[in-house]
Amino acid sequence: MMKYTWIAIALFALAFMPAQQKKKIFLVGDSTMANKSITAYPETGWGMIFSKFFDTTKAVVFNEAQNGRSTRSFIEENRWAPIVSQLQEGDIVLIQFGHNDEVPTKKTATTPDEFQKYLAQYVDETRSKKAIPVLITPAARRKFDKEGKVVDTHTEYAALVRKVAAQKNVPLVELDRKSQELLQQMGPANSALLYNHLTPGEHPNYPEGKMDDTHFSELGARKMAEIMYGEIKTLNPGNINDYFFKPVIKTKTETK
């Protein structure tokens, strides 16, 4: 009887033990990272693919990136404050802006000084919760010169991301340069496969076709996510490598 009493007590204690908390990873940025609606398909944000690399028993990814947002507009639209309010020690925040900050004709544009100030705000407020910020240079746009060499379209603002990362001692993922290298390897023609290029009648979402050298196709998003994965594994902020999916490799005996 005593034996069953102790078993009952143990089961009762286990039932009320707090469940192991999952690592939270937040993606904060613009349309190149964002989740896409079905009406935008086949346009795909790299965050949609990257989020699938994690073991869901250990981590949960919140892709909060939004189309058309800059460092400033993301804050002004009250998209950042709710993220900060739920951050806890050890959470990881991946931050990629620049596409909409650097175009002066856009309402979302920021000056170089403003861009640095807002990036610093993301870093400081993340750290205020003992969470871990990671800065990411913006993914490359597809542009080549007449000789077939990739043109750097983020020169100034990518450099500012690097500057803030160095000043604040923040892990930096060099998505800009790495994606430019990929474009150069593929060349002017084949690199179009990475972006949302469609001929008229090819897809019902774009009956007139589409020639978009900023936003990614499924293939392009996967390639950007692969770059992110490779780069962030090396940095390993917050021991993020512990939360990537690790397949179970069966032995020859087990597969028989």
N, C-alpha and C positions, 0 to 999 in steps of 0.2 A: 504493500500500500504506500509506504514511504517513497518507494522508487517512482511510482506514478505521480505522486505529489510533486516531487522535484522536477519531473518532466513537464508537468503542467505549469509550474512556476517559470521554468526556462522558456517555454513557448510564449507565455504571457509577457515576459521581459523582452523577448525578441520582437514581439508584435508592436511594442511601444518604443523600440529603439529608432532614432531618426535614420532615415534612408541616406545612404551615401550621396552627397550632393555632386551633381555633375558639373564639370568644367563648363563655363559659359564663354562663348566666343562671339563677339559682335563684329559685324562687317558694316563699316560706315563709309559712305562715299557716293559716287554718281552712277550714271546709267551703265557704264561699262562693267560695273560690279553687280548691279541690281538684279533682283528677280524680275522676270518679264511676264506679262499677261499672255494668254493664249492668242490674243489678237495681234500680238507683236511677233509671234513665232514666224520664221526661225531665228529671229534676233535673240541672243542669249547672253546674259551677264556671266562673267567668269565666276562670280560668287555662287551662282547656282550649281556649278560643277564642283567647285572647291569645297562647298559645304558637305558634299557626299563622301569626302575622303575621311570623315571622322567616325569613330566608333560611337554609335548612338547610346550605348550602355554607359559610356563614360563622359560624353560631351554633348552639348546642344549648341547649335550655331544659329544665331539670329542675324539674318541678312537684312539690315535696316537701310541699305543704300537705296537712293531714289533717283529717278531720271531727272536730269536738268539741274541738279543741286550743286551749289558751291560750298566752300567752307562757311561763308556768311549765311546764305539762304537756309542751309540745313539747320543752323542755330536759330535764325529768326523765325522759322516756321515751327519752332518748338519740337523738333525731331531729336535734338541732342539731349535736352534736359531729362526726358523720361528714361533715356539710356543710362545717364549718369546716376539717376536716382535708384536704379536697381543693381548697379555695379557692386561687386563684393571683392574682397581680397583674392588675388590670383586670377581673376577673370582677364581675358585678353581682348583688346580692341584693335582691330585692323583698320587703318584709316587711309583712304585713297581719294584725293581730290586734285583738281587742276584743270580738267577739261573745260569746265564752265567758269572757273575763276579767271582764266587767261584770255578770254575773248572779250575785248572791251565793249563790243556792241551788245552784249547780253546784259539783261537786267541783273543777272546773278554775279557779274564780274566783280573782282576785287583787285585793288592795286597790289603791287608786290609787298608793300608794308602791311597792308591789311591781311593778305594771305598768310604771311608769317605770323602775325598776331593771332589769327584764328587757329592756325595749326598748333601754336603754343598753348592756346586755350584748351584744345582737345587733349593735348598731352597732360597739362597740369591738372585738369579736372578728372581725367582718368586716374592719375597717380594719387589724387586726393582721396580716392577710395581704395588705395593700395592695389589697384588693378594695373595691368601692363599694357601700355600703348605701343603700337608698331606702326611706323609711317611707311607708306608705299608710294613710289613715284608713279605718275599716271601712265597707264598702258599706251603704247604708241599708236598713233594714227597711221594709216597706210598712205604714204606719199613718197614718190621717187623722183629724182631729177632725170634729165635727159640721158645721162650716162647709166641709169639704172641703179643709182646709189640711193639708199634710204635717206630721206630728209628728216631731221629732228624737228618735230613740230612743238615740242614741249621744252625747248632749251631753257628759257628763263624760269618757268615755274617748277620744272623738275629740279633745277638747281636750288631753288628755294626750299624744296622739301628736304633735299640733302643737307642744306645749311641748318635748318631747324633741327633735324635729326642729330647733327653733330653738336650743335649748341646744347641741346637738351639730353644728349647721351641716350638717344632712343634707337632701338633696333630699326634698321632700314632695309626694306625689300626693294631691290633695284629692278622693278618691273619695266620701266621705260627702256633702259638700255638693253635688257635681256630680250624684250619683245622686238626691239629694233634689230637685234642680231638675228632673230628668227625670220623677220621679214626679209632681211638681206639674203639669208640662206635660201629662202623660197623664191625670191626674185619678184619682179613687178607683176608677172602674169599669175603664177601659182599662189602668191600671197593673197590674191583676191578671194580665194577659197576660205580665208580666215574671217572675212567680214561679210556683212549682210548685203551681198550682191545677188540680185535676182533679175532674170529677164522677164519681159511682159508675159503674163499668162503662166508663169512657172509656179506661183503660189497664190491661193485665193486671198491671202492677207495683203498682197501687193499686186493687184491686177495690172497695174501700169509698170511693174518692175521696180527695182530699187538699186541704187548705187551708193552705198553707205560705207565710207572708209574709216568710220569711228567705232561703230558698234559691231559686235561679233556674231558670226554664225555659230552653230553648235561646235563645229570643229575649232574655230578660233577661240571660243570660250574655254574649251578643253585644253587647248595649248597654253593659254594664259594661266589657267588653273595649275597646269603641270609646272610652269615656271614658278608660280607662287609656292607650290609644294616643295620644289627643289631648293628654293632660296630660304624658305622659312625653316626647313629641316636643319639647315646649317646654322641658322641663328638660334633656334630652339628657345624662343622667349616663353617664359612660364612653363618650361618643360612640355611644350605643345606636342612634341613627338610622342609622348606617352598616350596621347588621345587620338592619334591617327589609327585608322582601321588596320589591324594586323591579321591577315588570313591564317587559318589553321592549316598547316602543311601536314598532310597525312603521309605516313610511312607506306612503303610498298606492301607491307603485311596488312595494314589497315584498309588499303584500297582493293584487296582481293576479296 
